[in-house]
């Protein structure tokens, strides 16, 4: 039996050797005419759809089965070289010399003042972009990606420490992966990671989004040269044309009309008559980072060109650190399925060049009846306007026919269970480009660090608890689906003149089921100046996993400290700094005993919410004058809010029983699906919120409050192309009854008086006193925030290349006492990626009132390609 087993192993090894020997390996070097290696040149095997990329020395290697093949060698700016090869078992060497591309100018007389011939090329290409985006019903491809990153430079003061850690400019962070990409029209992508090897962090520089998108797509974030809006953003110039494998190719120079972020610059190559992409070399900027994209396309089938080679170079500087990332990718083994509705060769007529023919075609099209499908399948000539119109109608009808027309995109990503287990032999076989010495060093170093980390983990207690967790907080696993945790005691330390120093701590028990979650949270709080212990207990159950159908129910109660404006416009930690260092206090606090039941229910585009609360509220006084820096002319202000409509003193205690009912609706909500879960696209629709709040006296509950409030909010954020980002928020309402009210029941607004303050750029005032215009009557507040792509200082290249943004904002408040309060301001955001400077001025009743400068820290460090300025910011005013 043992001999049989040994013999079977020998046979398997022998068969494996035969299999390897039967493979044909074609390798060689790619140079230009002067002998300079053409790094990252593309090699494509026409018969198999396989591809490879040359390394920095111009060396390439590709494996095929024995047989006859057509190898296509491409490099931007050089003539494509096609070679017929008879691949035999074993290895063979084929060196290639590519010649410089010779561009010809079309015999078109360019009269002074007339447009460049590039514009008719681009008009036709833009008109046919929708066609190319919908040309395929589905496709599959296997994508290999290799990425590497290096720290190029660092601040002088940190260089010695960085070199001590081994992070010099010769060390690379490397990632390699092989994935299967599946696409289904209109916008569904599925990625299955077959194998992956990753060392280090990519810092969100991965180019995967480019494999799940296209330059044919319409995008308001970064405008494609093939966008329907392209002529508003770009100038085009025809630099010549050349022939590639029997196809005429136009080389078009792309120049932004206003250089900056959200636009490309460089070259795009367009196939004559097909008006599709042949290749491109484009550069874009975002937050001071420069991204260069090179793509080479190949004819997978007659009239169908798909990208087969990619190169991405990303570089930039942040806080003195200069980093560079490079990604190389090949797309192999395309399997495509044509869209039968568009399986026709359409000839596009430019009405600006062929006006008479275009008029005849438009008249002919106007006299024709039939569906959009019939018109697209005629195969006749179409003007570019008619083609774009037909394709828009076609896409709308196709979207309506989807099972879920409100879903605009679907992405699914999974990782094979053995993806991380591939050894070096596997990678040597599949890698179409060898690692550089930098990358080899990066692998070796990070592998050694991983070994050290594993050793540390082995010596760590099974609970994972460490001494530092006493101060930073920790969560213990108490069961398979349950845990118990506590928050950081350090973050629970606060100070205010009412309580002096206080300490609070959150103790939370959590139990999770498949789509449900239960939480019990106890928050004790001890105030040293009051020598008093208070606390809150909350019980909450919620469902998750479906943004269209979920709920939350929470029961809470206890005795605790609250700001009069329970939206908490004043950050407690920044208020503490203002108290201890400047002997000024703006926070106003009261205490309440309460029981509260709150619930939320989401049903598609609607979200319902409501709560019932019984509360006995108490007015509080200052109990300490403690400060770390004493000012002779300052004392803490009273804890009683200052308001134009309310005269002190406030009642010592007041009891209320209140109910709130409301809804939020997003009527044109769109969704994206990520790994089977729907995600809301916030910019797809405005949001409308309606709320009714009432309180009534009930004898046995000892409640005396009696009022009714109707409140309405409108908010929306949208982009106006790549040029601007707009946020609007309007809140209006009135008390239809206000017989008996405590001050905490008034309508309050997000003011700002702190030297350090957190402020939502949309929805908050910059110079408004916190409680001066709080009201128990009617009110209207409006906020508009306009983010510019380029405005004043961002016209300077050195400024916008650092990622800085400029904004204008307007805030308005109308109450019976505000006298049409109005603010106008300007901000320069993302200074050194972190800082924000605002200048604001206020007016009241049309007259100048005040001005101020705010210096803050933006919370949107490295924001997503969205460019959204709605995040909170930390501001310093003086």
Secondary structure, 3 states (H helix, E strand, C coil): CHHHHHHHHHHHHHHHHHHHHHEEEEEEEEEECCCCECCCCEEEECCCCCEEECCCCCEEEEEEECEEEEEEEECCCECCEEEEEEECCEEEECCEEECECCCECCCCCCCCCCCCCHHHHHHHHHHCHHHHHCCEEEEEEEEEEEEEEEEEECCHHHHHHHHHCCCCCCCEEEEEEEEEEEEECCCEEEEEEEEEEEECCCCCCCCHHHHCCCCCCCCCCCCCCCCCCHHHHEEEEEEEEEEECCEEEEEEEEEECCCCCCCEEEEEEEECCCCCEEEEEEEEEECCEEEEEEEEEEEEECCEEEEEEEEEEEEEEECCEEEEEEEEEEEEEEEEEECHHHCCCCEEECCCCCHHHHHHHHHHHHHCCCCHHHHHCCCCEEEHHHHHHHHHHHHHHHHHCCCCCCEEEEEEEEECCCHHHCCHHHHHHHCCCCCCHHHHHHHHHHHHHHHHHHHHHHCCCCCCCCCCHHHHCEEEECCCCEEEEECCCHHHEEEECCCEEEEEEEEEEEEECCCEEEEEEEEEEEECCCCEEEEEEEEEEEECCCCCEEEEEEEEEEEEEEECCCCCCCCHHHHHHHHHHHCCCCCCEEEEEEEEEEEEEEECCEEEEEEEEEEEEEECCCCCCCCCCCCCCCCCCCCCCCECCECCCCCCEEEEEEEEEEEEECCCCEEEEECCEEEEEHHHCCEEEEEEEEECCEHHHCECCEEEEEEEEEEEEEEECCCEEEEEEEEEEEEEEEEECCHHHCECCCCCCCCEEEEECCCCCCCCCCCCCCECCCEEEEEEEEEECCCCHHHCHHHHCCCCEEEEEEEEEEECCCCCEEEEEEEEEEECCCEEEEEEEEEECCEEEEEEEEEEEECCCCCCCCCCCCCEEEEEEC
